[in-house]
Amino acid sequence: MKTKEKLRFWHLVRTVTPAMMRVDPKLFFLSMLCGIVHSLLLACQVPVQQRFFDTAAALLTGGVSFRQVLLAFAAVGIVSILIQVINGVGNYVPQVLFDKMSQALQFQVNRKAGRLSAVQYEHPETLDDINKAEQGAMAAGWLVFVLMTLSTFYLSYFLFIGWYLFSLKPTLALTIGVMFVPVALTQILRAKIFAKMEDAAAPERRKYEYYERAIADREYFKETRLLGCFSVLRDRFRDSYEQALRLRVKAERRAAAFQLSMNLLTVLGYGAVYGMLLDALMAEEISVGAFAAVFGSIDTIYSILQEIIQQHLGSLAESIGTTANYVRFLELPERQGEIKTPPAWGDITLRNVSFTYPGADTPAIRHVSFTLRKGETLAVVGENGSGKSTLIRLLTGLYLPEEGSVQMNGIDTRLIAPDALYRNTSAVFQRYQRYQMTLEENVRISAWEQRDELAPILAMAGCDPKDSAFPEGYDTMLSREFDGVDLSGGQWQRVAIARGYYRNHNLIILDEPTAAIDPYEETRVYNRFAEVSREKSAVIVTHRIGSVRLADRILVMKDGEAVELGTHEELLAAGGEYHRLWAAQEQWYEEDART
């Protein structure tokens, strides 16, 4: 078990340290150099002080001149000044490096999250992994910082001071180890305790962070206050927070008990040093100057040991567990693909495709086969829960089928790298995002490097930047939290549609973005969509079928299966599921026409 833990620890070090060195190599090595120089100066202070005390004692017997005493005193002063200078530099440089490290580590978490397969987000464990990795990113930076400090400043200091004490009397050097080892053992136990606690606390932390957002964030504010949800959310926040707190207190209590017992042994070692030092002086094994210098430095040595144990090894023990979560997250399998360039625009064919969500007992898609022809507009209809949105995720390559295959121009989507797969695809989803950015940024974010004109794109989406809703035009901030404006649901929808139109594409998807608007507005949106998608492959997903006649063909989904495929007229004539849906919804449009 010890070997396993040791290998695990060194695996963390080997993974995190090189990444941190690449953040700023010059600053990294400068920080190490500052630590080494600082430690040597601090350790040299003891023999320099010994020299001063011995010289001063010799002056009383006439063995040296007063000038030699002044020189020895000057050496003490110079070393003290240099210690303060290097201490200031040594505090500044590591802090700058640590800030850069933290930023780089958090970026790695975000980048990794973007590289995970979309289906992994259907696992609750993945959300816990991301949460723990975000916590671990800060811990990983601290881990490297502590290890660097231990290996440069503290190790150098104790090697030098240990050599000096050993040269005076070997047992004096051994006493440092006697003082240090008990508490080091405590920290090994702390590492195990806090790693276990972190695994148990992560789900509770994710819960209370969500409840906190639901209580305080603007997007929840109206509903939580109007419907009286506040007290329920508050109670659940308190319960989750207290559960996470109980886990931490339990871990702290166990760790404190181990640490107390070991600290008692350390204090005994502290007293043993004074006894052996006095014994060496009485036996004339060391000089008066050595006795005075070492006696005066014991407090420094002990405080440095305490600093290592309490500030560094203690936090190191805690950070090992959370850093392990960070490293495990970075090592999660990423979706790969041999083909790094987008396939040529062509047909998209599904052959006997089936897909089951993680943890589900029944497939969401079962044995679906059809072809989206190049340049065709296909409508996918069906009741809620029929598998429409899942089918689109398979069609676009967001999800990979468990059975069968999805082929883009004859190439299996499993073989295509995600970046290449999505490069010529755009979409507008029912749950579109409301980015707290300017109007221009909200549209351009779908293809940031493009510099196409926004005006025609916004016009096609029915969005006018000269409207009073956008007092600063393209530069209007779409968020009251950043001194901007609030948009209505319909206005946000137009912005989201413009975002989808703006991205260069051969395939564009409308996945029920009009679910919350009336049929007339829906018809207007789809008519504009037909203009935008002319000579493109396009898919319209909806459970409201009043506007799907503009599609070249219609695919009908029911219970995860493709039950019908054809034109509007063909499907009505067949008298099947499409005819039933049409008949059931036809009255909606007649009632709207009368009103």
C-alpha positions as CSV (number, residue, x, y, z in Angstrom):
1,M,0.0,0.0,0.0
2,K,2.8,2.4,0.8
3,T,4.4,1.7,-2.6
4,K,1.1,2.4,-4.3
5,E,0.7,5.7,-2.6
6,K,4.3,6.7,-3.3
7,L,3.9,5.9,-7.0
8,R,0.6,7.8,-7.1
9,F,2.3,10.8,-5.5
10,W,5.2,10.8,-7.9
11,H,2.8,10.4,-10.8
12,L,1.1,13.6,-9.7
13,V,4.5,15.4,-9.5
14,R,5.6,14.1,-12.9
15,T,2.3,15.2,-14.5
16,V,1.9,18.6,-13.0
17,T,5.5,20.0,-12.6
18,P,6.5,19.9,-16.3
19,A,3.3,21.7,-17.2
20,M,4.1,24.4,-14.6
21,M,7.6,24.8,-15.8
22,R,6.3,25.6,-19.3
23,V,4.1,28.4,-18.0
24,D,7.2,30.7,-17.6
25,P,10.5,28.8,-17.6
26,K,12.6,31.8,-16.7
27,L,10.5,32.8,-13.8
28,F,10.3,29.2,-12.6
29,F,14.1,28.8,-12.5
30,L,14.5,32.3,-11.0
31,S,12.1,31.4,-8.2
32,M,14.2,28.2,-7.6
33,L,17.4,30.2,-7.6
34,C,16.0,32.7,-5.1
35,G,15.0,29.8,-2.8
36,I,18.5,28.2,-2.9
37,V,20.3,31.5,-2.3
38,H,18.0,32.5,0.5
39,S,18.5,29.1,2.2
40,L,22.3,29.3,1.9
41,L,22.4,32.8,3.3
42,L,20.2,31.8,6.2
43,A,22.3,28.7,7.0
44,C,25.6,30.7,6.6
45,Q,24.3,33.1,9.3
46,V,25.1,30.5,12.0
47,P,28.8,29.9,11.3
48,V,29.2,33.6,10.6
49,Q,27.7,34.4,14.0
50,Q,30.0,31.7,15.5
51,R,33.0,33.4,14.0
52,F,31.9,36.7,15.5
53,F,31.3,35.2,19.0
54,D,34.6,33.4,19.0
55,T,36.4,36.5,17.8
56,A,34.8,38.6,20.5
57,A,35.7,36.1,23.2
58,A,39.3,36.0,21.9
59,L,39.5,39.8,22.1
60,L,39.0,39.5,25.9
61,T,42.2,37.4,26.1
62,G,44.1,39.5,23.6
63,G,44.1,36.7,21.0
64,V,42.8,39.0,18.2
65,S,42.6,42.7,17.4
66,F,39.6,44.9,17.6
67,R,39.7,45.3,13.8
68,Q,39.1,41.5,13.4
69,V,36.1,41.8,15.7
70,L,34.7,44.6,13.5
71,L,35.3,42.6,10.4
72,A,33.4,39.6,11.9
73,F,30.6,41.9,13.0
74,A,30.4,43.4,9.5
75,A,30.1,39.9,8.0
76,V,27.1,39.3,10.3
77,G,25.6,42.6,9.2
78,I,26.2,41.9,5.4
79,V,24.6,38.4,5.6
80,S,21.6,39.8,7.5
81,I,21.1,42.6,4.9
82,L,21.4,40.1,2.0
83,I,18.9,37.8,3.7
84,Q,16.3,40.6,3.8
85,V,16.9,41.6,0.2
86,I,16.7,38.0,-1.2
87,N,13.6,37.4,1.1
88,G,11.8,40.3,-0.6
89,V,12.7,39.2,-4.1
90,G,11.9,35.6,-3.1
91,N,8.4,36.6,-1.9
92,Y,7.6,38.5,-5.1
93,V,8.8,36.2,-7.8
94,P,7.0,33.0,-6.5
95,Q,3.7,34.9,-6.1
96,V,3.8,36.1,-9.7
97,L,4.7,32.6,-10.8
98,F,1.9,31.1,-8.7
99,D,-0.7,33.4,-10.2
100,K,0.4,32.4,-13.7
101,M,0.4,28.7,-12.7
102,S,-3.2,29.0,-11.4
103,Q,-4.4,30.6,-14.6
104,A,-2.7,28.0,-16.7
105,L,-4.1,25.1,-14.7
106,Q,-7.6,26.5,-14.8
107,F,-7.2,26.9,-18.6
108,Q,-6.3,23.2,-18.8
109,V,-9.4,22.2,-17.0
110,N,-11.6,24.3,-19.4
111,R,-9.7,22.9,-22.4
112,K,-10.1,19.4,-21.2
113,A,-13.8,19.9,-20.6
114,G,-14.2,21.0,-24.2
115,R,-12.4,17.9,-25.5
116,L,-14.6,15.4,-23.7
117,S,-17.2,13.5,-25.7
118,A,-20.6,15.2,-25.5
119,V,-22.2,12.0,-24.2
120,Q,-19.9,12.1,-21.1
121,Y,-21.9,15.1,-19.9
122,E,-24.8,12.7,-19.6
123,H,-23.0,11.0,-16.7
124,P,-23.5,12.8,-13.3
125,E,-20.0,11.6,-12.4
126,T,-18.6,13.8,-15.1
127,L,-20.0,16.9,-13.6
128,D,-18.6,15.8,-10.2
129,D,-15.2,15.2,-11.9
130,I,-15.2,18.8,-13.4
131,N,-16.1,20.3,-10.1
132,K,-13.3,18.4,-8.3
133,A,-10.9,19.2,-11.1
134,E,-11.6,23.0,-10.7
135,Q,-10.9,22.6,-7.0
136,G,-7.8,20.5,-7.9
137,A,-6.4,23.1,-10.3
138,M,-5.7,25.5,-7.5
139,A,-4.4,22.7,-5.3
140,A,-2.1,21.5,-8.1
141,G,-0.5,25.0,-8.4
142,W,0.0,25.0,-4.6
143,L,1.4,21.5,-4.8
144,V,4.1,22.5,-7.3
145,F,4.8,25.7,-5.3
146,V,5.2,23.8,-2.0
147,L,7.4,21.1,-3.6
148,M,9.6,23.8,-5.2
149,T,9.9,25.6,-1.9
150,L,10.7,22.3,-0.1
151,S,13.3,21.2,-2.6
152,T,15.1,24.6,-3.0
153,F,14.8,26.6,0.2
154,Y,14.2,24.0,2.9
155,L,16.2,21.1,1.6
156,S,19.2,23.4,0.9
157,Y,18.9,24.9,4.3
158,F,18.8,21.7,6.2
159,L,21.5,20.1,4.2
160,F,23.9,22.9,5.0
161,I,22.8,23.4,8.6
162,G,22.9,19.6,9.1
163,W,26.4,19.4,7.7
164,Y,27.4,22.3,10.1
165,L,25.9,20.6,13.2
166,F,27.3,17.3,12.2
167,S,30.8,18.8,12.0
168,L,30.3,20.1,15.6
169,K,28.8,16.9,16.9
170,P,27.1,14.2,14.9
171,T,24.2,13.7,17.4
172,L,23.2,17.3,17.0
173,A,22.4,16.8,13.3
174,L,20.5,13.6,14.0
175,T,18.3,15.4,16.5
176,I,16.8,17.5,13.6
177,G,15.6,14.2,12.1
178,V,14.2,13.1,15.4
179,M,12.2,16.3,15.6
180,F,11.0,16.1,12.0
181,V,10.0,12.5,11.3
182,P,7.0,12.2,13.7
183,V,5.2,15.1,12.2
184,A,6.0,14.0,8.6
185,L,4.3,10.7,9.4
186,T,1.3,12.7,10.5
187,Q,1.1,14.4,7.2
188,I,1.1,11.1,5.3
189,L,-2.0,10.1,7.3
190,R,-3.6,13.6,6.6
191,A,-3.2,13.0,2.8
192,K,-5.2,9.8,3.0
193,I,-7.9,11.4,5.2
194,F,-8.4,14.4,3.1
195,A,-8.3,12.5,-0.2
196,K,-11.2,10.4,1.1
197,M,-13.0,13.5,2.3
198,E,-12.7,15.2,-1.0
199,D,-14.3,12.3,-2.9
200,A,-17.3,12.3,-0.5
201,A,-17.7,16.1,-0.4
202,A,-17.7,16.9,-4.1
203,P,-21.3,15.9,-4.8
204,E,-22.5,17.9,-1.8
205,R,-20.4,20.9,-2.8
206,R,-21.9,20.8,-6.3
207,K,-25.4,20.7,-4.8
208,Y,-25.0,23.7,-2.5
209,E,-23.2,25.7,-5.2
210,Y,-26.2,25.1,-7.4
211,Y,-28.7,26.1,-4.7
212,E,-26.7,29.2,-4.0
213,R,-27.0,30.2,-7.7
214,A,-30.7,29.5,-7.6
215,I,-31.1,31.7,-4.6
216,A,-29.0,34.7,-5.7
217,D,-28.6,34.7,-9.5
218,R,-30.8,37.0,-11.6
219,E,-32.0,34.2,-14.0
220,Y,-33.7,32.5,-11.1
221,F,-34.8,35.6,-9.1
222,K,-38.3,36.2,-10.4
223,E,-39.5,32.6,-10.2
224,T,-38.0,31.8,-6.9
225,R,-39.5,34.9,-5.2
226,L,-42.9,34.9,-6.9
227,L,-43.5,31.2,-6.4
228,G,-42.1,31.2,-2.8
229,C,-39.2,28.8,-3.6
230,F,-36.7,30.7,-1.5
231,S,-37.2,28.9,1.7
232,V,-37.0,25.4,0.1
233,L,-33.8,26.4,-1.7
234,R,-32.3,27.9,1.4
235,D,-33.0,24.8,3.4
236,R,-31.5,22.6,0.8
237,F,-28.5,24.8,0.5
238,R,-28.0,24.6,4.3
239,D,-28.4,20.9,4.4
240,S,-25.9,20.3,1.6
241,Y,-23.4,22.8,3.0
242,E,-23.7,21.3,6.5
243,Q,-23.2,17.8,5.1
244,A,-20.0,18.9,3.3
245,L,-18.9,20.8,6.4
246,R,-19.5,17.7,8.6
247,L,-17.3,15.7,6.3
248,R,-14.5,18.3,6.5
249,V,-14.8,18.6,10.3
250,K,-14.6,14.9,10.7
251,A,-11.4,14.8,8.6
252,E,-9.9,17.7,10.5
253,R,-10.7,16.0,13.8
254,R,-9.0,12.8,12.9
255,A,-6.0,14.6,11.4
256,A,-5.7,16.8,14.5
257,A,-5.6,13.8,16.8
258,F,-2.7,12.3,14.9
259,Q,-0.9,15.6,14.8
260,L,-1.2,16.3,18.5
261,S,0.5,13.0,19.5
262,M,3.3,13.5,17.1
263,N,3.9,17.1,18.1
264,L,4.6,16.0,21.7
265,L,7.5,13.8,20.4
266,T,8.8,16.8,18.4
267,V,8.9,19.0,21.6
268,L,10.9,16.2,23.4
269,G,13.4,16.4,20.5
270,Y,13.5,20.2,20.9
271,G,14.5,19.8,24.5
272,A,17.1,17.1,23.7
273,V,19.0,19.5,21.5
274,Y,19.5,21.9,24.4
275,G,20.7,19.1,26.6
276,M,23.2,17.8,24.0
277,L,24.4,21.3,23.2
278,L,25.1,22.0,26.9
279,D,26.8,18.6,27.3
280,A,29.1,19.3,24.3
281,L,30.1,22.7,25.7
282,M,30.9,21.2,29.1
283,A,32.9,18.5,27.5
284,E,34.8,21.2,25.5
285,E,33.7,19.5,22.2
286,I,32.5,22.9,20.9
287,S,33.6,26.5,21.4
288,V,31.7,29.2,23.3
289,G,31.0,30.9,19.9
290,A,29.6,27.7,18.5
291,F,27.5,27.2,21.6
292,A,26.1,30.8,21.4
293,A,25.5,30.6,17.6
294,V,23.7,27.2,17.7
295,F,21.8,28.1,20.8
296,G,20.5,31.3,19.2
297,S,19.7,29.4,15.9
298,I,17.7,26.6,17.5
299,D,14.6,28.7,17.6
300,T,15.1,29.5,13.9
301,I,15.6,25.9,13.1
302,Y,12.6,24.8,15.0
303,S,10.4,27.6,13.6
304,I,11.4,26.5,10.1
305,L,10.5,22.9,10.9
306,Q,7.2,24.1,12.2
307,E,6.7,26.2,9.1
308,I,7.4,23.2,6.9
309,I,5.0,21.0,8.9
310,Q,2.1,23.4,9.5
311,Q,2.2,25.6,6.4
312,H,3.6,23.4,3.8
313,L,3.3,19.7,4.6
314,G,-0.2,20.2,6.1
315,S,-1.5,21.9,3.0
316,L,0.5,19.5,0.8
317,A,-1.3,16.6,2.5
318,E,-4.6,18.2,1.6
319,S,-3.6,19.2,-1.9
320,I,-2.4,15.8,-2.9
321,G,-6.0,14.4,-2.8
322,T,-7.5,17.3,-4.7
323,T,-4.6,17.4,-7.2
324,A,-5.2,13.7,-7.8
325,N,-8.7,14.7,-8.9
326,Y,-7.3,17.3,-11.3
327,V,-4.8,14.8,-12.8
328,R,-7.4,12.1,-13.1
329,F,-9.7,14.5,-14.9
330,L,-6.9,15.5,-17.4
331,E,-6.3,11.8,-18.0
332,L,-10.0,11.0,-18.9
333,P,-10.3,9.6,-22.4
334,E,-10.9,12.2,-25.1
335,R,-12.8,11.7,-28.2
336,Q,-10.3,11.1,-31.0
337,G,-10.4,10.8,-34.8
338,E,-7.9,9.8,-37.4
339,I,-9.2,12.3,-40.0
340,K,-8.3,15.9,-39.1
341,T,-9.9,17.7,-42.1
342,P,-13.6,18.1,-42.6
343,P,-15.1,15.6,-45.0
344,A,-16.3,17.0,-48.4
345,W,-19.9,18.2,-48.4
346,G,-22.2,15.3,-49.4
347,D,-24.9,13.0,-48.1
348,I,-25.2,12.0,-44.4
349,T,-26.3,8.5,-44.0
350,L,-27.5,6.7,-40.9
351,R,-27.5,2.9,-41.0
352,N,-29.3,0.9,-38.4
353,V,-28.3,3.4,-35.7
354,S,-29.1,2.8,-32.0
355,F,-28.2,4.8,-29.0
356,T,-28.8,4.5,-25.2
357,Y,-28.1,7.3,-22.7
358,P,-25.8,6.4,-19.8
359,G,-27.7,4.9,-17.0
360,A,-30.9,4.4,-19.1
361,D,-32.6,1.1,-19.4
362,T,-34.1,1.6,-22.9
363,P,-32.6,3.0,-26.1
364,A,-33.4,6.6,-27.0
365,I,-32.9,5.7,-30.7
366,R,-33.5,2.2,-32.1
367,H,-32.4,0.9,-35.5
368,V,-32.8,4.2,-37.4
369,S,-31.8,4.3,-41.1
370,F,-32.2,7.2,-43.6
371,T,-30.1,9.6,-45.7
372,L,-30.0,13.3,-45.6
373,R,-29.2,14.2,-49.2
374,K,-26.8,16.9,-50.1
375,G,-28.6,20.3,-50.3
376,E,-31.8,18.8,-48.9
377,T,-34.0,20.3,-46.2
378,L,-35.3,17.6,-43.9
379,A,-38.0,18.1,-41.2
380,V,-37.9,15.8,-38.2
381,V,-41.2,15.7,-36.3
382,G,-42.7,13.8,-33.5
383,E,-44.1,14.2,-30.0
384,N,-41.9,15.2,-27.1
385,G,-39.6,12.3,-26.0
386,S,-39.8,10.6,-29.4
387,G,-36.0,10.9,-29.9
388,K,-35.8,13.9,-32.2
389,S,-33.0,15.8,-30.4
390,T,-31.0,12.7,-29.8
391,L,-31.2,11.9,-33.5
392,I,-29.8,15.3,-34.3
393,R,-26.9,14.8,-31.9
394,L,-26.1,11.6,-33.8
395,L,-26.6,13.1,-37.2
396,T,-24.2,16.0,-36.4
397,G,-21.6,13.7,-34.7
398,L,-22.1,15.1,-31.2
399,Y,-22.9,11.6,-30.1
400,L,-21.5,8.4,-31.6
401,P,-23.9,5.5,-32.1
402,E,-23.6,2.4,-30.0
403,E,-24.9,0.3,-32.9
404,G,-24.8,1.0,-36.6
405,S,-23.0,3.9,-38.2
406,V,-23.4,7.6,-39.2
407,Q,-21.5,8.4,-42.4
408,M,-20.7,11.9,-43.8
409,N,-20.0,11.6,-47.5
410,G,-19.2,8.0,-46.9
411,I,-16.9,8.5,-43.9
412,D,-17.8,7.1,-40.5
413,T,-18.1,9.9,-37.9
414,R,-16.1,7.7,-35.5
415,L,-13.0,8.3,-37.7
416,I,-13.4,12.1,-37.9
417,A,-11.8,14.4,-35.3
418,P,-14.5,16.5,-33.5
419,D,-13.0,19.8,-34.6
420,A,-13.1,18.7,-38.2
421,L,-16.6,17.2,-37.8
422,Y,-18.2,20.4,-36.5
423,R,-16.3,22.9,-38.6
424,N,-19.0,23.2,-41.4
425,T,-22.0,22.7,-39.2
426,S,-24.2,25.3,-37.4
427,A,-27.2,25.0,-35.3
428,V,-29.9,26.9,-33.3
429,F,-31.1,25.0,-30.3
430,Q,-34.3,25.3,-28.2
431,R,-32.2,26.1,-25.1
432,Y,-30.0,28.7,-26.8
433,Q,-27.5,30.6,-24.7
434,R,-27.9,34.2,-23.6
435,Y,-24.3,35.3,-23.4
436,Q,-23.6,38.3,-21.2
437,M,-21.7,40.1,-24.0
438,T,-22.5,42.8,-26.6
439,L,-24.9,42.2,-29.4
440,E,-22.0,41.9,-31.9
441,E,-20.1,39.5,-29.6
442,N,-23.3,37.4,-29.1
443,V,-23.4,36.8,-32.9
444,R,-19.7,36.6,-33.7
445,I,-19.0,34.1,-30.9
446,S,-20.1,31.2,-33.2
447,A,-17.2,32.0,-35.6
448,W,-15.0,34.5,-33.9
449,E,-12.3,34.7,-36.6
450,Q,-14.8,35.5,-39.3
451,R,-15.3,39.1,-40.2
452,D,-18.4,38.9,-42.3
453,E,-20.9,41.8,-42.3
454,L,-23.4,41.5,-39.4
455,A,-26.2,43.6,-40.9
456,P,-27.5,41.1,-43.5
457,I,-27.2,38.3,-41.0
458,L,-29.2,40.2,-38.4
459,A,-31.8,41.2,-41.0
460,M,-32.3,37.6,-42.0
461,A,-32.9,36.7,-38.3
462,G,-35.4,39.6,-38.0
463,C,-33.1,41.5,-35.6
464,D,-32.5,45.3,-36.1
465,P,-29.5,46.8,-34.2
466,K,-31.1,50.2,-34.7
467,D,-34.2,49.2,-32.7
468,S,-34.7,50.9,-29.3
469,A,-33.9,47.6,-27.6
470,F,-30.3,48.1,-28.6
471,P,-29.5,51.7,-27.5
472,E,-25.8,51.4,-28.4
473,G,-26.4,49.3,-31.6
474,Y,-23.9,46.5,-32.0
475,D,-22.1,47.6,-28.9
476,T,-25.1,47.2,-26.6
477,M,-24.3,45.0,-23.6
478,L,-27.0,42.3,-23.3
479,S,-26.9,42.0,-19.6
480,R,-28.1,44.2,-16.8
481,E,-25.4,42.8,-14.5
482,F,-22.9,44.6,-16.7
483,D,-24.8,47.9,-17.0
484,G,-26.5,46.7,-20.2
485,V,-30.1,45.9,-21.2
486,D,-32.5,43.0,-20.8
487,L,-34.0,41.5,-24.0
488,S,-37.4,39.8,-24.3
489,G,-37.5,36.1,-25.1
490,G,-38.4,36.8,-28.7
491,Q,-35.5,39.3,-29.1
492,W,-33.0,36.8,-27.6
493,Q,-34.4,34.2,-30.0
494,R,-33.5,36.4,-33.0
495,V,-30.0,36.9,-31.6
496,A,-29.6,33.2,-31.2
497,I,-30.8,32.5,-34.8
498,A,-28.4,35.2,-36.1
499,R,-25.6,33.5,-34.3
500,G,-26.5,30.2,-36.1
501,Y,-26.7,31.9,-39.5
502,Y,-23.4,33.8,-39.1
503,R,-21.3,30.7,-38.8
504,N,-20.1,29.3,-42.2
505,H,-21.8,26.0,-42.8
506,N,-22.8,23.3,-45.2
507,L,-25.3,21.9,-42.7
508,I,-27.5,23.9,-40.4
509,I,-29.9,22.6,-37.7
510,L,-33.0,24.3,-36.2
511,D,-33.7,22.2,-33.1
512,E,-37.0,23.5,-31.9
513,P,-35.9,27.1,-31.3
514,T,-39.5,28.3,-31.9
515,A,-41.1,26.2,-29.3
516,A,-42.1,29.2,-27.2
517,I,-43.6,31.4,-29.9
518,D,-46.9,31.5,-31.7
519,P,-47.4,29.7,-35.0
520,Y,-47.3,32.9,-37.1
521,E,-43.9,33.9,-35.8
522,E,-42.8,30.3,-36.2
523,T,-43.8,30.4,-39.9
524,R,-41.9,33.7,-40.4
525,V,-38.8,32.1,-38.8
526,Y,-39.0,29.0,-40.9
527,N,-39.5,31.0,-44.1
528,R,-36.4,33.0,-43.4
529,F,-34.6,29.8,-42.6
530,A,-35.6,28.4,-46.0
531,E,-33.9,31.4,-47.6
532,V,-30.7,31.1,-45.6
533,S,-30.4,27.3,-46.1
534,R,-31.0,27.4,-49.9
535,E,-28.4,25.2,-51.5
536,K,-27.3,24.0,-48.0
537,S,-28.2,20.8,-46.2
538,A,-30.7,21.7,-43.4
539,V,-32.7,20.0,-40.7
540,I,-35.7,21.4,-38.9
541,V,-36.7,19.7,-35.6
542,T,-40.1,20.3,-34.2
543,H,-43.1,18.7,-32.5
544,R,-45.3,21.4,-34.1
545,I,-45.8,20.5,-37.8
546,G,-47.6,23.5,-39.1
547,S,-44.5,24.9,-40.9
548,V,-42.7,21.7,-42.0
549,R,-44.3,21.8,-45.5
550,L,-41.3,23.9,-46.7
551,A,-39.1,20.9,-46.2
552,D,-38.2,18.6,-49.1
553,R,-38.9,15.6,-47.0
554,I,-40.3,14.8,-43.5
555,L,-39.0,12.2,-41.1
556,V,-41.4,11.1,-38.4
557,M,-40.1,9.8,-35.1
558,K,-42.0,7.8,-32.5
559,D,-40.6,6.1,-29.4
560,G,-37.1,6.3,-30.7
561,E,-37.8,4.9,-34.1
562,A,-38.1,6.4,-37.6
563,V,-41.6,5.3,-38.5
564,E,-42.2,7.4,-41.7
565,L,-40.3,9.3,-44.3
566,G,-41.6,11.3,-47.2
567,T,-43.1,14.5,-48.4
568,H,-46.0,16.3,-46.7
569,E,-48.5,15.1,-49.3
570,E,-47.1,11.5,-49.3
571,L,-47.3,11.2,-45.5
572,L,-50.8,12.7,-45.3
573,A,-52.0,10.3,-48.0
574,A,-50.4,7.3,-46.1
575,G,-52.7,8.0,-43.1
576,G,-50.1,7.0,-40.5
577,E,-48.4,8.8,-37.6
578,Y,-47.8,12.0,-39.5
579,H,-51.5,12.2,-40.5
580,R,-52.4,11.7,-36.8
581,L,-50.1,14.5,-35.7
582,W,-51.3,16.8,-38.4
583,A,-55.0,16.2,-37.6
584,A,-54.3,16.7,-33.8
585,Q,-52.5,20.0,-34.4
586,E,-54.5,21.4,-37.3
587,Q,-57.1,22.9,-34.9
588,W,-54.3,25.0,-33.2
589,Y,-53.7,26.9,-36.4
590,E,-57.4,27.2,-37.2
591,E,-58.0,28.7,-33.7
592,D,-55.1,31.1,-34.1
593,A,-56.4,32.2,-37.5
594,R,-59.9,33.0,-36.0
595,T,-58.3,35.0,-33.1
